[in-house]
Amino acid sequence: MLNIHNLSVSFGGTFLFEEVTFRLGAGDRVGLVGKNGAGKSTMLKILAGDFAPDSGVISQEKEIRMGFLRQDIDFEQGRTVLEEAYEAFVDIKIVEKKLEEINHQLVTRTDYESEEYSKIIEDLGDYTHRFELLGGYNYVGDTEKILLGLGFKREVFNNQTETFSGGWRMRIELAKLLLQANDVLLLDEPTNHLDIESIIWLESFLRNYPGVVVIVSHDKMFLDNVTNRTIEISLGKAYDFNKPFSEYLELRHEIREKQLATQKNQAKKIEETEKLIEKFRAKASKASMAQSLIKKLDKVERIEVDEDDNSVMNISFPVSKVPGRVVVEAENVTKAYGNNVILKDISLLVERGSKIAFVGQNGQGKSTFIKAIVNEFEYDGMIKLGHNVQIGYFAQNQAEYLDGEITLLQTMEDAATDTNRSKVRDMLGSFLFRGDDVEKKVKVLSGGERNRLALCKLLLQPINVLVMDEPTNHLDIKSKNVLKAALQKYEGTLLLVSHDRDFLQGMSNLVYEFKDQKIKEYLGDINYFLEQRNLENMREVEKKDIAKKENAKESNKNSYEDQKRNKSLQNRLSKVESQIKQLENDIQKDDKALAANYDKHIEDASFFMAYNKKKKDLDQLLADWEVVQGEIDAL
């Protein structure tokens, strides 16, 4: 499908890639891995055609559709979630518009015997057939299925995209890519803005994806569950392993051990040769032999082994003083934004030493409840902190609270007390900010570096209860592991919001799921929670399967008739949807006209009669749509 041959890219005279070659075929789900700065994102951009290599060739089969999940997205203002998602179906929408025009002509024209009318009938058949081939009868249902899978609720489908956060917009962009039936999917950190359930759904979707998937991700479990191949970029070369991520790590360790042994042997031989050269140089009779050895040595291709970046953070969270037995007590906590109720009558008790994970879909109130605990806003109900409780709060967007115009050192010194001000340089060093790094301005730091600085700053205050909201955002796998180890050793109380399953494993002894304004308690770790949720889902599946089995024979008998009836209903549905769309557009124009010149139109009785009739017709069409859709669902 895609052939990458002798690809080379250089920046400032240094090769990022040099003569990289590999092939991608249907069914390949590739994890693209490597150290920070190795060139993973650059490789994705090259494959997508956003960036041209210095040399080399990327050859591909004809008419390959390629989708690239970019981190910088730009939506057109005024579109709803559904409208933006429908942008994935460019060809279908063109044919759909043409069918609307044809149907309009059929309704309005009366020259039934003319050649023009016969041509319209012929065009209707051609376009209907093309619409069917493109999947036109299924795209609305497919869109809803994907949006629901990615965590959107039906009630927000008609909300405009600009009302959503960047994370949710990224989900819409991901939905469009998944709907496009691309042959190649290029995904750069696709799980960054997804909750656990959405990640599980995405894993299932990608595992069954027939085309090529190339993923850059720091989520180890996600890579393990999705990929069947790993390509490592190291020292400008690409190393191809037909293994998922964890198996690749084991194999890579073995290969690296062999490389180091070979490199050691080569270095020994080179050293011996150099000694011989020095020895022969001293003798005139051996000078030609010395020259021969020098030429031979120059031709030797030196074995390079990519050094592991073993520099890791050195973190520990000391407990300031022992609090009372109960550290947080919440009763009937309710929070609403206008008519949107996020939390309703939430009650829970947090005891000293508890390690609690808060999980659930985005928008279910996890962060809201956390913010209520640290008293960031007003709410109904009661939250009481226990005796001697000292909370350390790490917000989801903690890095955004940092002043970009001051240096790292100044950031720490401003937050330090008299007792720990002298330690700030050592603390920055333990978070991998060494030497001149401390004089950098915060604004030049990457997302991961800002998170590290925010964690470092957190340690300047006395803490016995840690409240952390998505602390692993932008952290690489090694940094995550170090943070996880530090939190596991932490002897205080931990309240943790995260969607990273690998990070959550072994972190908690209690899980609270936030869903539909309520919380549900699971007396176990994240694995126990997932087991319970999967069992519930399986019961639902089994119920459906029983119903399917009972109706299997009957459905086989009537399958042909059902197909004919389904096609007829789909045509009816398409026609009704077309009429609904036209009426909605007309009503929208009338609304704009009223807004622009209300006084003029208020006196025009015919305008209002027509306006009200459109609304009445629309209500009837919507009712018709429900009936037809109900009949389709019943088949």
GIRA-V722547 format. One line per field, one symbol per residue. phi: phi as a letter, one per 30 degrees, with the letter a starting at -180 (. if undefined). Layout:
# GIRA-V722547
phi: ???
This chain:
# GIRA-V722547
phi: .bccbhdbbbbhicddbbhdbabcbejdbcccbldeidjdddddddddidbcddajbccbddhdcbcbdddccbdddjddedddddddcddddddddddddddddddcdbddcddddddddddeddddddedddiddcddddddddddddjdcedcecdddddcdeddddddddedddddhddbccbchdceccdeddddddeddddcdddcbcbcacdedddddcdbabcccbhiccccbdbdedddedddddddddddddddddddddddddddedddddcddceddddddddddddddddcbddddcdbdccbcdddaddddccbbcbhdbbbcidddcbbhdbabcceidbcccbkdeicjddddeddddidadacjbbcdddidbdcccdecedddddddcddddedddcdcddcddcdddddddcicbhdedcddeddddeddddddddddeddcdbbbccbchdceiddeddeddddddddddcdcbcbcacddddddicbcabcccahicbbcbdacdddededddddddedddedddddddcddddddceddddddddddddddddddddddddeddddddddddddbdeddddcdddddddddeddddeddddeedddddddddd
